């Protein structure tokens, strides 16, 4: 509104008028000025009284054709004629009359026509009087509507609303026109309200603010922040979220001149930038987030919106410290140095924005993704993790402003600024960047015989403490030939190549065996994560063909749903052809009933230098009985002999002997070798049932590493085929005078 005061007569609203004309030098344009503004001119009735009032146009964006004024859409009406139903006057959200356009930026000449001027018809230019303002004799200046946010990055500052965290006194820039005479200035006013600018709040509350005053206007035309001022949210009481939900407010602005005397709500204009008060962001549903050294995974962040910024700084505290996020430093020239670097480094990041906000965002509970930098990867130390504190700056808030009432945002120095960065909070989750957990990993396996893959070395810290770092339970591993491309999309049980050239996604289990963990008095000797029976079965690992396989590793906090979540580790798993590790057995072709059965064995066939595993054994079986194919396979042995029973055995070959008392009957037999280093020991393995495409079934059975050729225990001497198999036997007569001689050599 504009207040008009004349010292010779009161105004008469029935006859007196005022017109505002853009860039006019005389009042001739008042004759054709429209009653509803066209953006450059308007004519209005002046309210009665010695201090008349003219309401400026404020209808831009008003779409309700019933809107006829400020927050008003209809007078009361009577339905049904005299004595009918009275419908009360209707209030609405419209801030002006329909099609009454806001004035454009510029200087407007004020012209007044009084009843006493001429014939009072206001139809002649001579009846209009030019009126100057106490600030500018040329009339009144209409400034552009300012916007709130980061002055150096308007596009990336925020979308729709500025943001602040519950209980936080956040500082924002406000930016207006830079043309001389049309700038914002110190002393201009702003408040944040619920819904609209219909009333001026009288005090600060946790739900809205009172009128706030702009400060620190930068009038230096050579400054990068020229034309900007600042507004600070109150601290006591501070604005809070809406009981765990977002609180959304509108921003209302007025120039200091516009509210100089008896301000009303109509002196304020609604800004396009609102304000959201959000709960504390949640970087991870887990306590902390973790990443393998040299990787760039993504993490879900609750309450994240466009313009929010997160940076990571290395912390020397075991759990991090609040000062990690705001404690800056001072350069030798006295300038203040931010707590975060201007570009990414191996031990910290610059400010990072979120991504995929549109596809993941619920308007009421916004969520986004934060991706670690890939231009310069975060790195662990060689033998231990690097711990980093996560710091958050809400959208639209100044991201490089130091403390100090007179501290400039550009080139802050110790003369005017403290060392503390404002507008930043520490998040509860820490980032652990840990070395590749491959120190305990066995890299070469026989096809179909992988029984455990350990991802728990190197490790750092105490098991159960939040800073314990290595591969952990629920981290994700995929084995894949070639490279790790596309592993984030794996998981379809109907995939033809699953279990042939790559595994499914597998979750690490506790590296400590269940049997050991269940002992009450046991002191853990294993910590961290490993792929054991269940995980290997889920991944169809023991169905993979021989070859070299990349290890694709993702931490559980990344959710493993992006390609970048997986790090291709520096080592590979080699799956060898079955014969590479196979031991050998040598048996006689026939044995006389009552004689001992001698079996010669070797721990390998010469392709590798592998000694017999501890607790390996050889079983004597009736030929082909309880062979492969059932859960009772190989359990019907007639007798058994230990091959190597002690840890550290280096035996490469040997002989075991089965005596008559152990087998007792003639017939066809075979012997079977069981290795002591299977997943459950002594030849017993628990693995996923192969060629089961839709589900995972774990079967625990004895598995023979090698089965001999069958041989015969003959009841009669003359049926012995290999006479050399009986020690000391030289010749056998088969009736008459015919004989068979053992080989004399």
KOLGUKE-704592 format. One line per 4 residues: for each residue x, y, z of C-alpha. Coordinates in steps of 0.2 Angstrom, whole numbers, plus 5000, padded with zeros to 4 digits. Example, Ala and Ser with C-alpha at 12.3 -4.5 7.8 and 13.67 -1.06 7.14 Angstrom:
BEGIN
5062 4978 5039; 5068 4995 5036 .
***
This chain:
BEGIN
5000 5000 5000; 5005 5018 4998; 5000 5032 5011; 4996 5049 5003 .
4995 5064 5015; 4989 5081 5009; 4990 5096 5021; 4975 5106 5014 .
4961 5093 5014; 4955 5076 5019; 4953 5063 5005; 4935 5058 4999 .
4935 5040 4993; 4919 5044 4982; 4928 5056 4971; 4947 5056 4974 .
4958 5045 4964; 4977 5041 4962; 4986 5034 4947; 5003 5027 4946 .
5012 5028 4929; 5029 5019 4925; 5043 5030 4919; 5030 5045 4916 .
5035 5063 4917; 5018 5070 4918; 5000 5064 4922; 4993 5063 4905 .
4993 5044 4905; 4982 5044 4921; 4967 5048 4909; 4969 5030 4901 .
4976 5021 4916; 4965 5005 4919; 4957 5001 4935; 4966 4984 4935 .
4984 4985 4933; 4992 4981 4916; 5009 4980 4924; 5014 4998 4920 .
4999 5009 4925; 4984 5009 4936; 4971 5021 4943; 4964 5018 4961 .
4951 5026 4973; 4959 5034 4988; 4952 5029 5005; 4944 5043 5015 .
4953 5053 5028; 4968 5065 5030; 4980 5050 5027; 4973 5042 5011 .
4978 5025 5006; 4981 5017 4989; 4982 4998 4987; 4996 4993 4975 .
4992 4979 4963; 4996 4962 4969; 4987 4950 4958; 5000 4941 4948 .
4996 4922 4948; 4978 4925 4955; 4968 4912 4945; 4952 4913 4955 .
4940 4924 4944; 4930 4928 4961; 4946 4936 4968; 4942 4954 4971 .
4955 4959 4984; 4967 4954 4997; 4963 4937 5003; 4945 4940 4998 .
4935 4932 4984; 4916 4937 4987; 4905 4949 4997; 4891 4940 5007 .
4876 4936 4996; 4858 4932 4999; 4851 4916 4990; 4832 4915 4987 .
4828 4934 4987; 4823 4944 5002; 4823 4934 5017; 4833 4920 5009 .
4848 4912 5015; 4863 4923 5019; 4880 4916 5012; 4894 4924 5022 .
4908 4933 5013; 4922 4921 5007; 4940 4922 5011; 4953 4914 5000 .
4972 4913 4997; 4972 4925 4983; 4983 4940 4986; 4974 4952 4975 .
4961 4954 4962; 4959 4943 4947; 4970 4949 4932; 4976 4964 4942 .
4995 4962 4937; 5009 4966 4948; 5019 4981 4944; 5035 4979 4934 .
5051 4985 4940; 5054 5004 4938; 5050 5021 4945; 5031 5026 4945 .
5025 5044 4945; 5011 5047 4957; 4997 5057 4951; 4982 5062 4962 .
4965 5069 4956; 4954 5078 4970; 4936 5082 4969; 4941 5100 4970 .
4952 5099 4955; 4943 5107 4940; 4926 5099 4938; 4931 5084 4948 .
4928 5072 4934; 4947 5068 4933; 4945 5068 4914; 4958 5081 4910 .
4976 5081 4912; 4975 5098 4921; 4965 5090 4935; 4979 5078 4940 .
4993 5083 4952; 5010 5075 4953; 5015 5070 4970; 5033 5065 4976 .
5038 5053 4989; 5049 5058 5004; 5062 5046 4997; 5062 5050 4979 .
5054 5066 4971; 5051 5057 4955; 5038 5045 4963; 5039 5028 4970 .
5051 5014 4965; 5045 4996 4963; 5059 4984 4966; 5060 4966 4960 .
5054 4952 4971; 5070 4945 4979; 5075 4927 4980; 5082 4917 4994 .
5096 4905 4993; 5115 4903 4988; 5119 4918 4978; 5134 4910 4969 .
5123 4895 4963; 5105 4900 4961; 5101 4884 4950; 5108 4872 4962 .
5104 4881 4979; 5087 4872 4981; 5071 4867 4973; 5055 4876 4979 .
5060 4878 4997; 5075 4883 5008; 5079 4870 5021; 5084 4870 5039 .
5086 4857 5052; 5075 4856 5067; 5082 4868 5081; 5095 4876 5070 .
5098 4895 5067; 5102 4895 5049; 5108 4909 5039; 5103 4912 5021 .
5107 4925 5007; 5094 4935 5000; 5097 4942 4982; 5088 4956 4973 .
5090 4968 4959; 5108 4975 4956; 5102 4991 4946; 5105 5007 4956 .
5090 5012 4966; 5081 4995 4965; 5092 4985 4977; 5087 4977 4993 .
5095 4984 5008; 5099 4983 5026; 5083 4985 5036; 5071 4977 5024 .
5060 4964 5032; 5055 4946 5031; 5045 4933 5040; 5041 4915 5038 .
5023 4910 5041; 5011 4896 5039; 5001 4896 5023; 5001 4914 5018 .
5006 4932 5022; 4989 4936 5029; 4995 4942 5046; 5011 4948 5053 .
5017 4937 5067; 5021 4946 5083; 5034 4934 5091; 5045 4920 5087 .
5038 4902 5090; 5044 4885 5085; 5031 4885 5071; 5034 4902 5063 .
5045 4918 5065; 5042 4936 5069; 5048 4949 5057; 5067 4947 5054 .
5078 4961 5048; 5090 4960 5033; 5108 4963 5038; 5126 4963 5030 .
5120 4970 5013; 5135 4970 5001; 5135 4987 4992; 5152 4985 4984 .
5150 4984 4966; 5166 4975 4964; 5162 4961 4976; 5157 4944 4970 .
5142 4945 4982; 5136 4962 4977; 5118 4965 4979; 5116 4951 4993 .
5110 4953 5011; 5107 4940 5024; 5093 4934 5035; 5095 4923 5050 .
5082 4911 5058; 5079 4914 5076; 5088 4904 5089; 5077 4906 5104 .
5065 4898 5101; 5071 4890 5086; 5060 4883 5072; 5057 4864 5074 .
5050 4850 5063; 5032 4845 5064; 5033 4831 5077; 5045 4821 5066 .
5037 4827 5049; 5042 4842 5038; 5036 4859 5043; 5033 4870 5028 .
5032 4889 5029; 5030 4903 5016; 5042 4918 5016; 5035 4936 5016 .
5046 4951 5011; 5044 4970 5012; 5055 4984 5010; 5060 4995 5025 .
5051 5010 5016; 5035 5000 5014; 5033 4996 5032; 5040 5012 5039 .
5023 5017 5047; 5009 5006 5053; 5014 4991 5044; 5000 4979 5038 .
5001 4962 5030; 4997 4970 5013; 5014 4978 5014; 5022 4961 5012 .
5024 4951 4996; 5025 4932 4995; 5042 4925 4989; 5043 4910 4978 .
5055 4902 4990; 5047 4894 5005; 5056 4886 5020; 5056 4868 5026 .
5060 4863 5043; 5066 4845 5043; 5071 4832 5056; 5089 4827 5057 .
5094 4818 5041; 5098 4799 5042; 5113 4794 5032; 5111 4775 5036 .
5098 4764 5045; 5114 4756 5052; 5125 4764 5065; 5138 4769 5052 .
5141 4767 5033; 5156 4758 5026; 5166 4757 5009; 5180 4747 5003 .
5196 4758 4999; 5195 4765 4982; 5177 4763 4979; 5162 4775 4976 .
5146 4767 4982; 5130 4776 4985; 5120 4777 5001; 5102 4781 5005 .
5099 4797 5015; 5082 4800 5023; 5075 4818 5021; 5088 4822 5007 .
5082 4835 4994; 5090 4844 4980; 5102 4857 4986; 5107 4848 5002 .
5126 4846 5004; 5136 4833 5013; 5155 4832 5015; 5166 4820 5024 .
5181 4825 5035; 5194 4813 5043; 5191 4812 5062; 5204 4808 5075 .
5191 4804 5088; 5185 4786 5090; 5167 4791 5087; 5170 4808 5079 .
5167 4825 5086; 5155 4839 5083; 5170 4851 5079; 5175 4840 5065 .
5162 4848 5054; 5163 4867 5059; 5181 4869 5065; 5191 4878 5051 .
5208 4885 5052; 5218 4900 5047; 5231 4902 5033; 5247 4911 5035 .
5240 4927 5027; 5226 4927 5040; 5212 4921 5029; 5200 4908 5036 .
5201 4890 5028; 5186 4879 5027; 5185 4862 5036; 5182 4853 5020 .
5193 4854 5004; 5189 4863 4988; 5191 4847 4979; 5190 4828 4983 .
5206 4820 4991; 5210 4802 4997; 5206 4808 5015; 5191 4819 5013 .
5178 4826 5001; 5172 4843 4996; 5153 4846 4997; 5143 4832 4988 .
5125 4834 4982; 5112 4820 4981; 5106 4811 4966; 5091 4801 4960 .
5080 4812 4971; 5065 4812 4959; 5063 4793 4958; 5065 4790 4976 .
5057 4805 4984; 5040 4805 4993; 5034 4822 4995; 5031 4820 5014 .
5046 4809 5017; 5060 4814 5004; 5074 4802 5002; 5089 4802 4990 .
5106 4794 4986; 5123 4801 4990; 5137 4794 4980; 5155 4795 4986 .
5167 4803 4973; 5175 4794 4959; 5187 4807 4952; 5198 4805 4968 .
5193 4789 4978; 5193 4789 4997; 5207 4778 5002; 5210 4768 5018 .
5227 4766 5027; 5237 4751 5021; 5233 4741 5037; 5218 4750 5045 .
5203 4759 5040; 5201 4778 5038; 5186 4785 5049; 5177 4801 5042 .
5164 4812 5050; 5148 4815 5039; 5143 4834 5039; 5127 4841 5032 .
5122 4858 5026; 5104 4861 5022; 5098 4867 5004; 5099 4885 5002 .
5110 4889 5017; 5126 4897 5015; 5139 4883 5013; 5155 4893 5016 .
5150 4906 5029; 5161 4908 5045; 5155 4915 5061; 5156 4933 5066 .
5142 4947 5065; 5152 4956 5052; 5161 4942 5043; 5160 4943 5024 .
5155 4928 5014; 5169 4932 5002; 5187 4932 5008; 5184 4929 5026 .
5199 4934 5037; 5203 4933 5056; 5200 4951 5057; 5181 4950 5056 .
5178 4931 5056; 5179 4917 5069; 5186 4899 5064; 5169 4891 5065 .
5159 4887 5049; 5140 4890 5052; 5125 4881 5045; 5133 4864 5047 .
5128 4849 5058; 5137 4833 5061; 5127 4817 5056; 5126 4802 5068 .
5133 4790 5055; 5152 4789 5052; 5160 4783 5036; 5173 4769 5037 .
5184 4767 5022; 5193 4750 5025; 5206 4740 5016; 5201 4726 5004 .
5197 4711 5016; 5206 4698 5007; 5220 4693 5019; 5212 4677 5024 .
5205 4672 5008; 5209 4655 5000; 5211 4659 4981; 5212 4642 4973 .
5199 4629 4974; 5194 4613 4965; 5178 4614 4955; 5163 4610 4966 .
5173 4610 4982; 5173 4628 4988; 5168 4627 5006; 5172 4644 5014 .
5178 4661 5008; 5184 4672 5022; 5183 4691 5020; 5189 4696 5038 .
5207 4701 5036; 5214 4713 5039; 5203 4718 5053; 5204 4733 5065 .
5196 4736 5082; 5187 4726 5094; 5173 4714 5089; 5156 4722 5093 .
5163 4740 5094; 5156 4752 5081; 5174 4755 5074; 5177 4737 5071 .
5181 4736 5052; 5183 4722 5040; 5171 4712 5029; 5155 4711 5040 .
5140 4701 5041; 5127 4705 5027; 5141 4713 5016; 5138 4707 4998 .
5149 4697 4986; 5147 4691 4968; 5159 4680 4959; 5160 4684 4940 .
5171 4680 4925; 5178 4695 4915; 5173 4710 4926; 5160 4716 4938 .
5149 4725 4925; 5130 4722 4929; 5132 4713 4945; 5120 4725 4954 .
5106 4718 4943; 5109 4700 4947; 5098 4690 4957; 5085 4681 4945 .
5084 4663 4949; 5079 4659 4931; 5094 4667 4924; 5102 4654 4912 .
5120 4659 4916; 5118 4660 4935; 5129 4646 4942; 5139 4645 4926 .
5149 4660 4923; 5144 4670 4938; 5136 4668 4955; 5121 4676 4963 .
5123 4690 4976; 5128 4682 4992; 5127 4689 5010; 5142 4686 5021 .
5139 4676 5037; 5147 4676 5053; 5165 4670 5051; 5164 4660 5067 .
5155 4643 5065; 5138 4641 5073; 5144 4626 5084; 5158 4637 5091 .
5147 4652 5093; 5135 4642 5103; 5147 4638 5117; 5143 4649 5132 .
5161 4650 5138; 5169 4652 5121; 5180 4667 5118; 5179 4671 5100 .
5194 4668 5089; 5186 4673 5073; 5177 4690 5069; 5170 4697 5053 .
5161 4690 5038; 5163 4675 5027; 5154 4665 5014; 5150 4648 5022 .
5138 4634 5017; 5122 4644 5016; 5129 4659 5006; 5139 4648 4994 .
5123 4638 4991; 5113 4653 4988; 5126 4659 4975; 5127 4643 4966 .
5146 4644 4968; 5149 4626 4968; 5141 4625 4951; 5153 4637 4943 .
5164 4630 4929; 5183 4630 4931; 5191 4647 4927; 5196 4664 4935 .
5183 4674 4944; 5183 4692 4949; 5177 4696 4966; 5164 4710 4966 .
5162 4717 4984; 5149 4729 4991; 5146 4734 5009; 5129 4731 5016 .
5126 4750 5020; 5127 4753 5001; 5112 4741 4998; 5121 4734 4982 .
5108 4741 4970; 5120 4752 4960; 5135 4747 4949; 5146 4759 4958 .
5142 4750 4975; 5153 4735 4969; 5172 4736 4970; 5181 4724 4959 .
5194 4717 4972; 5213 4716 4967; 5213 4697 4969; 5203 4683 4960 .
5196 4666 4964; 5203 4652 4953; 5192 4637 4951; 5202 4622 4945 .
5197 4607 4935; 5193 4592 4947; 5209 4582 4942; 5221 4596 4948 .
5219 4592 4967; 5214 4574 4965; 5223 4561 4975; 5226 4543 4968 .
5222 4526 4974; 5230 4509 4968; 5222 4493 4972; 5224 4474 4967 .
5213 4468 4953; 5209 4452 4964; 5212 4446 4982; 5211 4429 4990 .
5198 4428 5003; 5208 4429 5020; 5222 4439 5013; 5225 4457 5018 .
5219 4471 5006; 5233 4483 5003; 5229 4500 4996; 5242 4512 4990 .
5238 4531 4990; 5246 4547 4984; 5239 4564 4990; 5240 4572 4972 .
5243 4566 4954; 5258 4577 4952; 5250 4593 4945; 5252 4602 4962 .
5263 4599 4978; 5249 4595 4990; 5251 4585 5006; 5236 4574 5013 .
5225 4585 5023; 5223 4581 5042; 5209 4569 5046; 5208 4562 5028 .
5203 4543 5027; 5200 4529 5015; 5185 4518 5016; 5182 4500 5010 .
5165 4498 5002; 5156 4484 4993; 5157 4490 4975; 5144 4503 4969 .
5134 4502 4985; 5128 4519 4993; 5137 4528 4979; 5133 4546 4974 .
5115 4552 4973; 5107 4552 4990; 5109 4560 5007; 5116 4543 5014 .
5129 4542 5001; 5146 4534 5006; 5140 4529 5024; 5139 4511 5021 .
5158 4508 5022; 5164 4491 5028; 5180 4497 5036; 5190 4513 5037 .
5208 4518 5039; 5216 4535 5043; 5227 4543 5030; 5233 4558 5040 .
5226 4562 5057; 5237 4576 5063; 5238 4594 5059; 5254 4598 5049 .
5255 4581 5041; 5266 4582 5026; 5263 4565 5019; 5262 4564 5000 .
5259 4545 4999; 5257 4529 5009; 5248 4512 5011; 5234 4507 5021 .
5229 4488 5024; 5212 4480 5027; 5213 4463 5036; 5201 4448 5034 .
5193 4452 5051; 5187 4469 5043; 5179 4463 5027; 5176 4444 5030 .
5167 4440 5014; 5171 4437 4996; 5164 4449 4983; 5167 4464 4973 .
5174 4479 4983; 5181 4497 4980; 5190 4510 4991; 5186 4528 4992 .
5197 4543 4998; 5189 4556 5009; 5199 4572 5011; 5200 4580 5029 .
5199 4598 5022; 5181 4598 5017; 5169 4611 5024; 5163 4600 5038 .
5178 4590 5039; 5183 4571 5036; 5175 4572 5019; 5158 4578 5024 .
5152 4594 5015; 5136 4604 5016; 5132 4612 4999; 5118 4619 4989 .
5109 4606 4979; 5115 4608 4961; 5104 4610 4946; 5090 4617 4957 .
5086 4633 4947; 5072 4641 4958; 5076 4638 4976; 5091 4634 4986 .
5093 4618 4996; 5107 4614 5007; 5112 4595 5008; 5125 4588 5020 .
5134 4572 5014; 5150 4563 5013; 5159 4566 4996; 5173 4555 4990 .
5187 4564 4982; 5191 4549 4972; 5184 4531 4970; 5195 4516 4965 .
5192 4504 4951; 5182 4489 4958; 5192 4473 4963; 5187 4456 4968 .
5190 4446 4984; 5190 4428 4978; 5185 4413 4988; 5196 4401 4979 .
5215 4402 4975; 5213 4397 4957; 5202 4412 4954; 5215 4424 4959 .
5220 4434 4944; 5235 4444 4951; 5247 4432 4960; 5259 4446 4965 .
5245 4453 4976; 5248 4439 4989; 5265 4441 4997; 5277 4426 4995 .
5266 4416 4983; 5276 4409 4969; 5264 4396 4960; 5247 4390 4960 .
5242 4372 4953; 5224 4371 4946; 5221 4353 4946; 5232 4340 4935 .
5249 4347 4933; 5245 4364 4926; 5251 4379 4936; 5252 4398 4936 .
5267 4407 4942; 5269 4424 4950; 5280 4436 4941; 5298 4432 4947 .
5303 4449 4943 .
***
